[in-house]
Amino acid sequence: MSKLRIDVDLDKIRYNTRFLVDRLKPHGITVAGVTKAVCGHPEIANAMLEGGATGLADARISNVMRMRNAGISCSISLIRTPMLSQVAQVVDNCDVSFNTEMRIIASLAMNALGKNVTHNIILMVEMGDMREGILPEHLESTVSQILRMEGVSLKGIGANFACLGHVAPSAEAMALLSSLAIDTERAFGPALETVSGGGSASLPWALGKGATGKINNLRLGEAILLGTDPVSRHAIGGLYTDAFTLWAEVIETKAKSNPNPVQMNYPIPSMQCVTLDGPSNTRSILAIGLQDTDAAGLVFPAGVTFVGATSDHIIVETTDCPARAGGEMKLRTKYSALSRSMAAPDVAKVFRGASALAEIIAANNDRPYSK
Ligand SMILES: *Cc1c(COP(=O)(O)O)cnc(C)c1O
């Protein structure tokens, strides 16, 4: 077996989820575990549920179906606006989808009506991240259109922060989201079940001293999986930051000098790279490349410096103890490297920690998910 693998510690993922669920509870906030960075891996999704997440959320219908096929029957939200071409699968597999386009909502409604079910909608409001969302001034008219439709039910509103932009949500933005929820309830009567206030970037706000208002849900991925804050990139106190470990095999180690300066064809601006035009130390090649991970999202062991990467190789320079061919190197992953490696077929996923999922899968073997 190849040594190229990610070790996943399910106990640490369960612990991180429980830690966040317990701290958000006094603020009246529940947690949806976001599984998109791990491609909806059922073992990891299940660890989030065991840690107290009240539901799961993913950006891709393929990941949702992977969880359904493994027997996971909890509420799953599609948090990327559905593709018009996938509304049937969304209605079949997701309890809720996040939406911003009337044309797609109308199509979800038609599909749900045809199946004699109701599909739940969360309307995403643009609050400054400039990714998805209807403008706050269009919220009232959009809500009134949805309320007149059969086949869909408005479950709540939500907003997204710090995904496209890199700015944590301000208390003002959160207060505005709360007041939009209050205005909507005042205008239309029925209470909004969910007011979803963003992802891991909203944790400093949610756990801070200020009132959390109407916001009663966060969708957490990075904080649970990596224990880090997506804006500052710092570790969040109390959480494990090492639930995932990427291992790659060394396939060459040699002292190489560079008679000619090399122009790198894949510079990674955010990384500190060794210069290639001086006399060099020992250089190693790892059997992992850009097809398997995001080199800019890797953290190397002490004494190891990144040199460059191609589709199938990562080249590092070592100062203290060179790794021999056949040995392996332990790498830490940031979010971008984790999500690409979890999606890469050549990276094996190895789980440790107790899991009850095997029993769920066995119990559901003959019963595909149905709502
Ligand atoms: C990815 C995503 C999240 C989770 O973000 P994290 O920073 O990983 O917690 C939440 N909501 C939406 C809409 C997302 O796309």
The ligand as an ORCA input file, in Angstrom:
! r2SCAN-3c Opt
* xyz 0 1
  C     -17.825     26.790      3.577
  C     -19.028     27.429      4.119
  C     -19.234     27.468      5.502
  C     -18.231     26.939      6.501
  O     -17.123     27.791      6.599
  P     -15.934     27.502      7.630
  O     -15.101     28.711      7.546
  O     -15.229     26.279      7.149
  O     -16.546     27.294      8.971
  C     -20.414     28.027      5.954
  N     -21.331     28.530      5.096
  C     -21.166     28.507      3.764
  C     -22.220     29.077      2.890
  C     -20.005     27.967      3.230
  O     -19.847     27.956      1.904
*
